[in-house]
Amino acid sequence: MNPSYLIDIIILLSAAVIAVPLFQAIRLGAVPGFLVAGLTVGPSGFCLISNINQIGYLADIGVVLLLFVIGIELKPSRLWLMRRSVFGLGSLQLLITGSALCGISYLFFDIPLRAAILVGPALALSSTAFVLQLLTEQKSLSSTYGRTSFAILLMQDLAVVPLLALLPLLTSHDQGIGINIGLALIESLTVLSLVILIGRYFLHPILHRVAMAKNPEVFTASALLIVLGAAVILEHIGLSMAMGAFLAGLLISDSSYKHQVMAEIQPFRGLLLGMFFMSMGMSFNLSLLLENPGYCLAIVGLLIAIKTAVLFPLTYLFKLSTKKSLAVGLILAQSGEFALVLFSLANKSKLLSDLNSYNKCITSESNG
């Protein structure tokens, strides 16, 4: 075994043990502590860890387990009750925010139109892992503003599918992009329906047989297999791993083994999710901020202002109070990890051929 992996993990755990309690002591929460811990030991800090990819695999599993736990805490009947917020409010947020950011990118930042069509919706997305961790720490996930925030995040996760389908269409010069996106969305929804049907009729009997064996190790392995298997399968067909994990949790939410599965998953989730936030901190490019701090901070402020300005009136129209509408707007004002993925893929496909435009997007996203 390569000892460098162990050394990297020891460094990360040491940084987390120091930073997280300090941030919790000043009532800022664990998430900023993990981010600062990652920034400190990463390339922009003391450069104790230079290969972020070694940690990235563990970080991805942390996000997957978080979405699984969120899914298992929701019953399908309750999710159906949220359909107005998911497909109504969530769709409006993406459409309005994405259009506004697309227009601003094209008109004021000299980003080509085809690139701006991707940049706008990508920046309209928020970090699911970041928001859900904050809501969990605040014990607000079951509150009105927590459920509304989660509903919007669900719609954003679904929107990743057509955005990924949009990439090759934007790099080509074919016509009829809208038709192709619609077909990709229909295909994704069909696959989701099949996964739900298969899971409902096969997942519960499998859990029952494993539980009857009365072997804790086998049950733990089975729980992890269900989560990671669903995540990998849905990623393989073009959806996100996070969505696969959420669906797996949703399918188990009606099972009599729900609490047993939760107990087996929770220890892995907390530690690996911390790795995710530390990897985000390590990927922060501090030199870009130091070279032009005023410009970078202005971009971040503009992004936060636009997203809050869109979300506040929308949530108010959906019968939330002024205070709760503002809370939803602020907690979703940052941009998420999916934007980084989309920007990276767009850069590889030469859609973001202007390096300055790409750096502007990355700077804004990193500060989010």
Secondary structure, 3 states (H helix, E strand, C coil): CCHHHHHHHHHHHHHHHHHHHHHHHCCCCHHHHHHHHHHHHCCCCCCCCCCCHHHHHHHHHHHHHHHHHHHHCCCHHHHHHCHHHHHHHHHHHHHHHHHHHHHHHHHHCCCCHHHHHHHHHHHHCCCHHHHHHHHHHCCCCCCHHHHHHHHHHHHHHHHHHHHHHHHHHHHCCCCCHHHHHHHHHHHHHHHHHHHHHHHHHHHHHHHHHHHHCCCHHHHHHHHHHHHHHHHHHHHHCCCCHHHHHHHHHHHHCCCCCHHHHHHHHHHHHHHHHHHHHHHHHHCCCHHHHHHCHHHHHHHHHHHHHHHHHHHHHHHHHCCCCHHHHHHHHHHCCCCCHHHHHHHHHHHHCCCCCCHHHHHHHHHHHHHC
